[in-house]
Amino acid sequence: MSACRHAVTLYTASLLLMVLGSVLAARRFPGGFDIAYTVMSALASRKHNPEGGMWFSGALAVAMILL
């Protein structure tokens, strides 16, 4: 596999992981998550999103490792 193809594969995997983590965290956001009125960082917050914060935070950490 060429270096370019490998980089594109890792980038795509990290992007999909962030989308999945965001969706899972938003589904567990208390009262529902509305992108127009709530910042994305609230998804990772234990204070604002106690059940779903680990999904967003974990996805972000693994995506950064992949990148």
Beta strands, then each sheet from edge to edge (+ up, - down):
end
